[in-house]
Amino acid sequence: MTSLPRTSLLVSLLTLGGLLFAGQASAQSPADWPKAKPVNIVVGFGPGAFTDVIARVVAQKLGETTGGNFIVENKPGAGGNIATGQVKRATPDGYTILVHSVAYSVNPSLYPNAGYDPLKDFVPLALGPRTPNILAVNPSTPAKDLNELVELARKQKLTYASSGIGTTTHLSMERLKAAAKVDITHVPYQPAQAVGAVVAGHTSMSSTSMPPAVPQIKAGKLRAIAVTSAKRNPLLPDVPSITEFGYKDFDDYTWVGFFLPAGTPPALVERINAEINKAMALPASKEKFVSLGMESAQNTSAQFGAFLSDEVTKWAAVVKSTGAKVE
């Protein structure tokens, strides 16, 4: 086997090393992002889901403010786990971003093998807008508030539609049932269908996020009972919070989060976090969020990380106490 002369070998190694370093620096330089190539924004749910809506609003604004090319890719399935697995395996160069919901913090406790560690396999990039869940009934249901609903459930068999097994809309309602000591039968639906089920009278009530419920409430096709946050929501200021009825420690939200694969350089994380915060703070973005009953606040990666850690712990305890699981 013929070997290269030492000088030629050294030059080749230096050239190769220089190319690798240049390529790495180009991909990971905060100053260059996002000009090197299109940024792939992978959404864990299908088109039309509120997670998808938020991703597209932010992607459009990022394109306008940075001049980069942002492509939204929907990768639904397994409660967002398929998209999560895809992004987990991506190069940590800032050009693949995961957009997920609160299910990101629930799934590792809910599934036998979600395929990721929520606190180790990703960098929490930015917390997007969030919305409390909302309890609503068909107008034919006699209950006018949460206390009346609980009393009604003690007298007759009621059912509730949620956005699916293991979603926070399901788990919040199970928490309420345990606190109120009532039995209301759970009927899981796809997120887009849960509100329709109670409007059509297939179930007595629904527990969903606010975006799909608000239009039906304003149209008089649903009666809002309570929101699951500690305070009332500005979009429906006449609807009481669940804490007003004496139920403590309820501050349950459906939220959107942005994540990067573990190993993404901190300086790049900081740059992208700043751009996402800027995009979410634009008047057009905030107006869209409010129309969905959602609100956002500026936050750093570290702040989102602390929030995420609390959410993982909280929902793991709820999953355990309710016995919820997905095979």
C-alpha positions, -999 to +999 in steps of 0.1 A: +000+000+000+015+034-011+016+061+016+015+098+011+047+118+018+046+133+052+044+168+039+015+159+015-003+140+043+001+170+067-013+194+041-042+171+033-051+168+070-049+205+076-070+212+045-096+186+056-096+200+091-100+235+078-129+225+057-146+208+086-141+237+109-153+262+083-184+241+076-191+238+113-185+275+120-207+284+090-236+262+102-234+273+138-224+309+137-251+330+153-242+359+130-249+337+099-281+321+111-305+317+092-288+325+059-269+293+053-299+272+043-336+269+049-348+264+085-370+234+089-397+239+115-412+205+124-446+206+140-458+176+160-494+179+149-514+182+117-524+213+097-550+234+114-540+224+150-533+254+172-497+243+174-495+244+136-512+278+135-487+293+160-458+277+141-469+293+109-474+327+124-439+327+139-423+312+108-438+340+086-426+367+109-391+351+113-388+352+075-398+389+075-375+399+103-344+378+095-346+374+057-342+336+061-363+309+045-385+290+071-403+259+060-431+244+082-433+206+081-462+188+098-453+155+113-483+143+133-486+110+151-482+094+185-491+127+203-462+145+187-436+117+194-429+111+157-419+147+152-399+147+184-379+117+173-371+133+140-358+165+155-339+146+182-318+130+155-312+162+136-279+181+134-278+206+163-270+236+140-301+257+145-317+247+112-342+222+126-366+235+152-393+214+169-427+230+177-447+210+202-474+214+227-477+208+265-479+171+254-441+173+251-439+174+290-467+147+294-458+120+269-427+106+286-449+096+316-479+087+294-463+064+268-444+032+276-416+046+254-420+081+242-385+079+226-370+110+243-360+125+276-377+159+278-350+175+299-319+159+283-325+153+246-335+189+237-326+225+244-357+245+255-356+273+230-386+295+238-420+292+254-447+303+229-482+314+236-504+295+260-541+292+268-560+277+297-583+248+291-620+255+292-650+235+304-681+240+284-716+224+282-742+220+256-768+248+261-794+221+268-775+210+299-792+227+329-760+235+348-752+273+346-719+271+366-693+247+379-711+241+412-743+233+394-725+210+370-709+190+399-744+187+416-759+175+383-731+149+379-741+135+413-776+130+402-773+117+366-748+102+343-728+128+324-701+124+297-673+147+286-653+151+254-616+158+256-589+163+230-576+128+236-563+104+262-534+119+281-539+155+269-540+182+295-577+186+286-582+151+297-560+152+328-573+186+340-609+171+340-597+140+358-581+162+385-614+181+388-634+148+391-611+136+419-613+169+437-651+172+434-656+134+440-678+129+410-678+105+381-682+119+346-674+094+318-645+104+295-650+102+257-617+110+239-618+127+205-594+141+181-587+178+191-607+193+162-637+170+169-641+173+207-659+207+206-682+194+178-692+164+199-707+186+227-722+210+202-740+181+185-751+168+219-731+135+217-715+144+251-728+165+280-698+187+281-662+193+269-628+199+283-606+215+255-582+242+249-597+276+242-590+281+205-616+256+191-642+264+218-643+302+218-660+306+184-688+281+194-692+299+228-695+333+211-720+318+186-741+305+215-736+269+206-717+262+239-720+276+274-687+282+291-685+270+327-649+277+338-613+281+326-586+260+343-562+289+350-558+306+383-572+338+368-599+347+342-589+349+305-591+383+289-608+369+258-638+356+279-637+379+310-672+368+321-661+332+324-649+324+360-617+306+367-619+272+384-602+286+415-632+309+420-652+278+429-628+267+456-606+243+437-570+251+446-537+245+427-554+246+393-534+265+368-534+242+339-525+255+304-521+242+269-490+258+256-467+259+226-430+254+229-400+257+206-371+232+210-336+225+195-317+192+195-293+188+224-258+201+216-269+232+199-243+259+208-255+283+236-247+314+215-269+301+187-297+292+211-295+328+224-297+343+189-327+322+178-345+328+211-342+365+206-355+363+171-385+341+181-393+365+210-391+394+185-415+376+161-440+368+188-440+404+201-450+419+168-485+435+169-499+411+142-486+381+161-501+392+194-534+400+177-536+365+163-527+349+197-554+370+215-580+359+189-573+323+199-575+330+236-537+327+239-511+350+254-474+351+252-446+367+272-409+373+265-387+346+279-352+332+278-341+296+272-333+293+309-367+306+319-384+282+296-362+254+309-373+261+345-410+262+335-405+230+315-390+211+345-420+221+366-444+210+340-427+176+335-429+170+373-465+182+376-479+161+347-460+130+357-477+131+391-511+137+375-506+108+350-496+085+379-526+096+401-551+092+373-537+060+358-538+075+324-517+056+298-514+051+260-504+016+248 
